[in-house]
Amino acid sequence: MKRLLFILLFALSTGSTLVLTSCREDRKDAGDKIEEAAEDTGDAIEEGAEEVEDAAEDAVDDN
């Protein structure tokens, strides 16, 4: 009985430790979030500009 209690206590403490440490790794401060959003916006603008350029080239080639 003591052995089973020890195993359960060990599993509970290990599980709670893993849960608490994994939550900390996912946290970002406001500066990181803003920087990531700015980078994503810049990438989206570049992709849009490339699509417009490709469409313009295709229109010129067709005529």
N, C-alpha and C positions, 0 to 999 in steps of 0.2 A: 504494500500500500504506500509506503514512504517512497519507493522507487517511482511509482506511477505519479505521485504528487510532484516529485522532483522533475520528472520529464515534462509534465504539464506546465509547471512553473517556468522551466527553461524555455519551452516553446512559446509561452505567452510573452516572456521578456524579450526573446529574440524577435518575435513578430512585431511587437510594439516599437522596438528600436528601429527596425527596418521601415516601418510606416512613418515614423517621425523624421528620420533622416531623409527619406525620399521626398517628403513635403518641402523640406528646406531647400533642396536643390532646384526646385521648380520656380522659386520666387525670383522675380526680377524687379528692380526698382524702376521708378518712372523714367529716368534717363535712358535706361536700356530699352524700354518699350517705345519711347519716342524715336530713338535712333533706329530701331528695327523698322518702325512704321515709315520713317523717312526713306530708308533704303528700299523697302518694298515699293513705295510710291515712285521712287526714281527708276527702279527696274521696270515697273509697269509703263511709265512714260516712254522709256527707251524702246520697249517692245512695241508700243503703239506707233511710235515714230517709224520704226522699221517696217511695220505692216503698211503704213501709209506710203512709205517710199516704194515698197514692192508693188503696191497697187498702182501707183503713178507710173512706174516703169512698165508694168504690164499694159496699162492703157496706152502709153506711147508706142509700145511695140505692136499693139494691135492696129494702130492707125498708120 
